[in-house]
């Protein structure tokens, strides 16, 4: 289930994981404009800032899909800004 605006404050206390059983990764955007455009396809977007450099420095892997989407296995709450 995508994050809805009313749920955004509680997300900071939880890990972000793939949002449906078929999903293997969390999809990330490289910039705010892309996040707003992609998120807006399913209603009002909520943009959460991820400390990707901090995640990478502590060993969390990132992947890049064939179509250029950044992916992560999950995003721990400590890396949400």
C-alpha positions, 0 to 999 in steps of 0.5 A, a space after each residue: 500500500 502506498 504511503 498516504 499523507 495521513 500516514 506520513 508522520 508514522 513512517 519515520 518510526 518504521 522501516 520502508 519496505 517494498 509495498 506489495 508482496 510482489 515487490 522486491 525493492 523500495 523504489 527511490 528517485 534521484 531528485 525531488 522533481 522525479 519523486 513528485 512526478 512519479 508519486 503523483 501518478 497515484 494521487 497526492 505524492 509524499 516525498 520522504 528524503 533518504 540519506 542514501 550516502 549514509 546508507 551506502 557508507 554503512 553497507 546498505 546496497 543500492 541497485 539500478 534497474 534497466 530503466 534507471 530506477 534506483 532500488 534498495 532492499 529497505 530503508 531503515 528509519 535512521 536514514 529518513 530525513 
